[in-house]
Amino acid sequence: MTTAAAATLTEPDARPLSRLHLRLLLIAGLGYLFDGMDGSALAFFLPVLRAEWHLTAWQSGWIASSTSQGYLIGSLAAGFLADRFGRRRIMMTALTIYCVASCLSALQHDWKPYFVLRVICGIGTGAEAVVIIPYIAEFLPPRKRGALCGAVVGFYAFGYTAAAALGLFVVSASPSGWRIASVITGLPVLLLLWWRRALPESPLWLARAGHGNRSGRNRAAQRKPAGAQAPAIPARFQGGPLTSLLTETPWRGRLLTAVSVWTCLFFSFYGFFAWLPSLLMTHGLALSKSFGLAFLIFSAQIPGYFIAAWLNGVIGRRQVMIGALSFAALSATGLIAAPTLPLMIASAMGLSAGLNGAVAGLYAYMPELFPTRIRASAMGLSSGISRIGAIAGSMGAGPLAAWGGTTPVFTTMGAALLLALLILVFIAGNTGDGPLPEEV
């Protein structure tokens, strides 16, 4: 990448969207595709593993929650590391961890080592996922940031749909199908690592770290000059990222709001998607038919994400989340009351679209709440804590369904979505298409 080309990426407020921006968005989006494919593929492995390894409901719950447990560790660590050492380095390391662990998981014959490797996969995907959006947001023109951040996160939907296709055509095709699918989700990441090798570091992070506009391949030639200093931070903002987030106004309140919404949303999100094929099988459907219907339901994520991404730039991120969560809560109610399988599938598709529309709004909203020095840390801390909700949802949905059927599962999900909706309506503030926040 030439110095002139890199300049089109390092002045996001002064330059229009360029071909290089689109390339960067595509490569970042592919990261979310593989993250989504890895996390959701487990839902299709789980019915097979339960039968092959004779798993109890609680053992299945541990496996179902394994990615979220790793995600908690990875996202908490990566946010702070990305603010300290840079966004690009953490993304590359995280992808490598995921690739190795995913391929090794295909070789396992017992649930315990498999669980450990799935946790490591989650560490890799969690570390990458929380850094991508701060990284992208720091390159984008403000007027396009909301829509494009939502669109990048929308690649999750392609990953979920690809995982459903793997479940339908690979996992159900043979007893070793889940092993083949595990390798398929891991090996293409090597190609993505190769494509990412020339990506520049975030210009805002470089400026904050005292490196000016150094980016891409010219970074080695533009070392921090003697006596150079990072932009001044007001005296009341002299703590580290964690201290700032927990003690400083307004960041503390924004963090609490973000954590609350994210936790409620991901409780329902992972409880639903981690167990969807298994929940369909409780209605007497065969494995292949449940996978086929799951593919249809997962596909509803695509319009959910991209309609929300477009609306991010039209009505605002908070309004998108309110609308999407309302639609998802109504769909969860429909799942409880649906008298026939077609109505149940239609409600499940609505829940799928609504949940993912809310995620598209949330990922565009989060970077606009915090300044550069703590942006990735805030994203990582919020995402990490929210995994407690994801773990509870993915571990609890199976045993809850075994106890009382699907009605208590979707009632609980609907209640969590309603709580997130109330927080957004009465507590959360708006963000917009202006410059990203710095010190206030």
Secondary structure, DSSP 8 states (H G I E B T S, - for coil): --HHHHHHHH-TTTS---HHHHHHHHHHHHHHHHHHHHHHHHHHHHHHHHHHTT--HHHHHHHHTHHHHHHHHHHHHHHHHHHHH-HHHHHHHHHHHHHHHHHHHTT--SHHHHHHHHHHHHHHHHHHHHHHHHHHHTTS-HHHHHHHHHHHHTHHHHHHHHHHHHHHHTGGGSTTHHHHHHHHHHTTHHHHHHHHTT----HHHHHHTT-TT--GGGGGGS---TT-------GGG-S-HHHHHHHSTTHHHHHHHHHHHHHHHHHHHHHHHHHHHHHHHTTT--HHHHHHHHHHHHHTHHHHHHHHHHHHTTT-HHHHHHHHHHHHHHHHHHHHH--SHHHHHHHHHHHHHHHHHHHHHHHHHGGGGS-HHHHHHHHHHHHHHHHHHHHHHHHHHHHHHHHH-HHHHHHHHHHHHHHHHHHHHHT-----SS------
